Amino acid sequence: MKRKVVSLMLVSAMVAGMLAGCGSDSGSSKGGSSTETGSAAEASSSGETADDKSPITFEYFNADGKNGNWDNPVAKAITEATGVTLDVSYPVASQGDAKEDVALMIANDEYPDMIYAKGSATDLYQAGALIDMTDLIEKYGPNIKKMYGAEMEKLKWSQDDPGIYQLSYAGVNQKTLTTGGSCQIQWAALKENDYKYPKTLDEYEKMIKSYLAAHPKTEDGLDMIGITMSASDWHWMITLGNPAGLIADASPDNGQWIIDDEYNVHYKHVTDEEKEYFKWLCRMYNEGILDPNFATQTDDDYIAKVASGRVVAITDAEWHYSQCEATLVADGKVDQTYVGLPVTLREDQVEKALLYQGTTVGWGIGITKSCEDPVRAIKFLDYLCSDEGQILYHWGIEGENYFLDDNGQPYRTDEEVAKAQSDPDYHKNTGIDNYTGFPIYGAGSYTEDGFPYTPTTKESVIANYNEAEKAGCEAMGIEMLTDMFPQPEEFELLPYSALWAYQQPQELTEQQNTISDISWPGLVKCVSGTEEEFDANWDNMVNELEENGLADTEKAVTEFLATKLVNTDK
């Protein structure tokens, strides 16, 4: 029998008292040197006792700006276990975009005790606002070290500055239990093909056309659409740009880039493989398979089309079209929901949707130089990283939000699951998974005793399959839909995290924005022009990219990546 996790309901009550705050400046260097951080720690009398749970309040800025303050059952249980109360604030000046709020902090040289700044962490780092937590973690962070394990190296800011200024918010040891793949097709189409799923772009095309020929209209008399996209705003990256890298280059998601075996960075939208892919899209457009409105419709228009059941195939990220699937299921159109496919341009390529790129760094929680008690702050973060803290944060209160079976394994009642899925205020009211920025284990990861850190497990995913997904798995002889894809163990762990998630210097970001501003309309023109015009349109786009510093940008991104590599001789 697996050892039960100690119930969080039984944590002893803490002695009440006046709340102590953190606010005045303490020493820092560029984020705070380990020497200065250590001095601050030693000077912190309240943090020297290992089991100190006296009341203390920390100011916490959460750049995501959602889900209320520190007044729910999970928050209260965390306070009970640590003595720490968080005074949570959100973006005000910028109405949801933290950049302006962070800029004001820097201008005034005044900071909260802890901060999750999303994409503004570089600004804080350059201003010397974040302390280096390395020594604090070494002395007071056993659970932090356990959580990140071998990937602690990736938390270091750079090879030039090995300090740790943030704990990554992305789920550690995240398992990909669901995937939209690079391409999706309606279950109805796959069913008519006897569940023989396509693996190449050519096979994908044949299946789309075959289904369209047999079903030119919906039951409501609407014209079926072969493929559609959302490319009139930033969603072009999701439906037009990113799939190209996955399908044509068979590359993991590194934003606009592909990275070779020597860790050189190349712009993906100029490769020969992508030229072939976009030429294929151009042909689909001219044959009427690709929606003629793919580049002009709003994202709401796109969502409405997909949710209607009219669209046979999409190239999208699962998080973007999941709301459509919920609508289709509610409308009794389960066969019009989508199955993700391991499609690549050629048979010899390996689809990498399940490749684990390691802990995604760049966005996370840090302690600022304004915190008067960094020891208590790091102990608080260490508690959040503990098994007890993680189970509390992800599962909630034992006996209320979840229960333990005879084997010590957690489960939620049907009522609780329904509430979590339907109540928009569920996380706010319970505190479960409520505070963006906290360090967390990812879905599908377990304690040493086999206790799942999150309710999202292999078993829960399978149990929640809709009828089309269950029938598909049975027909294909697989347990999970991800079994169609090359498995994570087939890939080596990369010595870098996903490139898009790193905190990059503003100048480099601006260079990449310039490239994107050329590629977006350029690719749209390539796809929506005639087949005879394609080569000229492609060459014009590439020439414009080169004239606007593509080679210099590739070099700059390569040099940036070199500062982030771990466990290599580079």
Secondary structure, DSSP 8 states (H G I E B T S, - for coil): -------GGG---------EE--S----SSS--HHHHHHHHHT-GGGSSTT----EEEEEEETT--S--S-SHHHHHHHHHHSEEEEEE---TTTT-HHHHHHHHHHHT---SEEE-GGGHHHHHHTT-B---HHHHHHH-HHHHHHHGGGHHHHBS-SS---B--EE-S-BT-------BSEEEEHHHHHHTTT----BHHHHHHHHHHHHHH-SB-TTS-B-EEEE---SSTTHIIIIIHHHHHHTS----BTTEEE-TT--EEEGGGSHHHHHHHHHHHHHHHTT-B-TTTTTS-HHHHHHHHHHT-EEEE---HHHHHHHHHHHHHTT-GGGSEEEE--BSSTT----TT----S--SSEEEEBTT-S-HHHHHHHHHHHHSHHHHHHHHH--BTTTBEE-TTS-EE--HHHHHHHHH-TTHHHHH-TT-STT---B-TT-B-TTS-BSSS--HHHHHHT--HHHHHHHHHHT-SSGGGGS--GGGS---SS--GGGS---HHHHHHHHHHHHHHHHHHHHHHHS-TTTHHHHHHHHHHHHHHTTHHHHHHHHHHHHHTT--SS--
